Amino acid sequence: MTRTSDRIIEVTGGLAGDSYLVVGNFKTALIDCGMAYCALDLIHNVKQALNTRPLDYVLISHSHYDHIGAIPFLKEEWPDLKIFGAEYDQHVLNNPRALEGIKRLSIEAAELYAGTSIQDYNDDLMKIDIPIADEDILDLGDLSIQVLETPGHTKTSLSFFINDEVLFPSESIGLINESGKYYSTFLVSYTQTIKSIHKCQALEPKFIILPHHGHHAILQGNECPNYFQNCLESAENARNFVLHLAELGYDTEEILSECIQSLPRAGSLEQPLHAFRINTRSMIKVVLSGN
């Protein structure tokens, strides 16, 4: 009997933007689609995996540029493709300033990761077609994808649960770097992050496919409950570290400096220092506000 996990194919086109193809017997779906600079490689990988079948859906966990950059290119390849995402992110992608920022960051990423530029694209294609929300179900035929609202990293980060077995957690839950260290990326709310971790933990998934962890980042068996416990501890440790420094009288810049020196983060190629600084500033602000 074919396992659900065997129907999920990694089709990532390049660094720092994991993408997975879910192949049902009726419909197919891509979970996140990475950066614009590697869109053509992503499309090549998807077409190889699907043979002559079309790509029907793309599910977006959140609207950061490293998760949505390939949308316009996918829409050009498959004009009937439908993009699903949170209603808030649908509004974000209707904002000209947000679209300008996404394109700028996409160009910078192309130079950093590939020493090249991106093909220009039509901003009108950088859209979410259909909003989805908590407990919505997308039917792929013999596979179904449940939508979970798991805020913390962003206001409306989404996780996806396939056939009550395989979990794609959002970045709100927690990440693991290449050296095996856990780190948190709560940018809008610590409190919501903890709730989101517990929400996913209660599902008791058999498999977890990690965001931002590169190839073959699949946890199973006892690794799954351990993942959630480690994510909770990572978030709590980051919060307590910031609060301790604040109690000692450190200002925001001094706390930021200590965080850079002490807190785990992604590898330098996947998350350059300037990006880590931006994210850590947001985390510090969240902690000090008590959010």
N, C-alpha and C positions, 0 to 999 in steps of 0.2 A: 504494500500500500504506500502511495506517495505521501510523504509528510508535507505539511504546510510550508515548512522552512525550505523544502526543496523547490518550491514554486517561487522563491524570492531570489532574484539574481542581481548581484552587484554590477552596476554598469557605469560607475564613476568615471568621468572624463578627465579629471586632473586633481591636483592637490587642493585640500581645504574645502571640498564641497562634495560630500558623499551622496550618491544617488542609488536607489534600489528599485528594481522593476518587480512588480507583483503580477503574476500571470494567472488569471482565472480562465475558465473554459469558455467564458462569454465576453468578458472585458479585461483590459489590461490597464495597469496604473503605475505611475512613477512616483515614488516618494522623494520629494525634494529634487532639485535639478542642478545644483552647483553653480559655478561662476560662468560668466559670459565667455571668457577666453577659451574655455575647454568645451564649449557647446557642440562643436562639430565632432569631437571625439566621443562625447556622450551620445549623440545621435547615431554615430557609427556603431557603438556598442549596443544600443537599444535595437537597432535594425538587425544586427547579427543575432541577437537573442530572440527576436520575434519572427524572424524569417520574413514571411509576407504579411503577417498580421499587422494591423495598425496599432499605434499607441492611442488609447482612448482618453485617459485621465492623467492629470498631474495633481498631486496633493502637496500643498505647501505647509510646512510646519510653522514658518513665520516669514516676514517680508524683508529680512536682512539680505543684502546683495549676494552673499555667498551661498544662499539657498534658492534664489530665484533667477539668477543671471541668465540662464539658458532659455527662459520662457519664450522670448520672441523668436528664437531660432527653432524651437520645437513647434511653435505655432505655424511657422513658415513651412516646415517639413510635413506636418499633419494639420491641415487647416481646420479639420473638424474636432481637433483636440479641445477638451474642456479642462480648465484650470480651477481647482477647488482650494479654498483657503478661508481664513476667518473673515468675518464681515468687517472688522476694524482694518485688517490688512487690505481689504478691497478698497476701502476709503483712502488708505495710505497711497495705494498705487494709482489713485485718481488725482493725486496732488502733484502738480508740475515740479515743485521744489524737491519733493521726494524722488521723483523720477530722475531729475538732474543729479542728485546726490548718488543715486544708484549707478548711473552711467559713469560718473567721475570715479567712484570707488572701483568699478569694474575695469576701467582703463588702468588705474593704478595697480590693481591685482595682476592684470595681464603682464605689465612690465616687471613686477616683482617675481611672479611664479614662472613666466615663460619667456621673458625678455622680448615681448612682442606687443602688439596692440590687439584690439578687438575689431571685428567687423561691425560697422555701424548698423544699428537696428532701429526699427520703428517703435517709438515709445507707446504708440497706440496698442501694440501687441503685449506690452508688459502690464497685463491685467489679470485679475481674478474674475472668472466668469460666473462662478456659482459659490455663494457663501455657505460654509458649513459650521456646525456648532456641536456642542457636547452631546454625545449619545447618537448623533447621526450615524447611519449605516450606509456604506457604499457597496452595492452588490456587484461582484465581478462574475457571478455565476456560482461556481462551486467554492468560491472564496468570498468572504465579506470583510470589510474594513470598518471598524468602529472608531469614531472620532472622539478624542478626549481633550477637553480644554485643560491645559496645564500651564497656567501663567507663572511668571517669576522671572524668566529670562527676558521676555517681552510681555506686554499686557495680554496678548491673546495667543501665546505659543500653543501649538497643537501637537498631541501625540497620537499614534495610530496603533490599533490592536487588531491583529488579523486572526480570524477564526478562533478567537479566545485562546490563542497559543503564543503568537509572536508579537512582541511589543517593540515599536519604534518610539522610544522616549524622546521628548523634546529636550533642548539644551537646558531647560529649567531643572530637569531632574539631576543632571550631573554628568561630567565628562571624565575620561581617563586618558592621560597622555601616554606617549610611546614608552615611557619608563615605568608605566603601571601606577602612577600616582593619580589620585582623584582630585578634581578641582571643580569649584562652583562658578557659575556664570549668572548669578541672579543680578539683573540690571535694573529691575523695576520694583521687586518686592521679595524680601527674605521670607516673610510670613506666608505668602502665596507659594513660594518655592517649597517650603516644608509641607504644605498641604498637597501640592502636586506630587511630591515624592510619595507621600502616604497613599494618595489616590492610585498611583500606578502600582505600588507595592501590594495593595489589596487585590489586584487582579491575579496575582500569582502566575505570571507568564512562564511558559516553558522555555522560551527563547527571548533574548533581548538583543536587538541590533543597535549598537551604539552610534550616536552621532559623532562626527569629527574624530574618528579613530582609525581611518584608513581601511585597508583591505582586510576582509575576513574578521571583522570586529563583532563576533557573535558570542554571547554568553549563553550557557545552558546549565541545567541541573542546579546544583548548589551555588553556582556562580550568581544566579539571579537574586536570591534573597540577600546574598552578601553585597551585591551591587547597591541595592537600596540602602542597606545599613551604612555602607561606606559613603554614599551620597549624602545621607543625613549628617554623618559626622563631619564630612568635608564642609558642608554649608555652615554647620554650627561652629566649627573651628575658625572659619573665615570671619564670621560675625564676631565671635569672642575675641579674636585677634585685634580687630579694629576697635572694639569697645575698650579693650584693655589699654591700647595706646592712647585712646581719647581720654581715658581716666587719668593717664599719666601726664596729660597736658599737651600731647602732640597735636599740632594743627594738621589740616587736611594734606598739605604737601609732604609733611614729615611722615604721616601715616602711609601715604602713597609710596614713598621711598622705601619704607619698611616692608610693605606688601610686595613690592617688586623683588626685594631681596629674599623674602621668606615664603611666600605662598606658592604652591604648585601652579603651573600653567601649561598650556600647550607648547609644543616645540617651537623654536624661533622661526622656522620656515612657515609653519601653519598659522602661527599667530605672532607677527612681528611685534617688537617692543611697543611701538606707538599704539597699536591696537590694544595691547594688554593694558597700557596706561589709561586709555579712554574707558575701557570696560571696568577697570578697577576704580577709577574715579566715580563711576556710576554706582558700583557696589558700596563704596565708602559712604556716599550720599544716602543710599538706601538704609544702611545700618544706623547712621547717625540720626536719621529722621525717625527711626523706630518703625519703619514700614515693613 
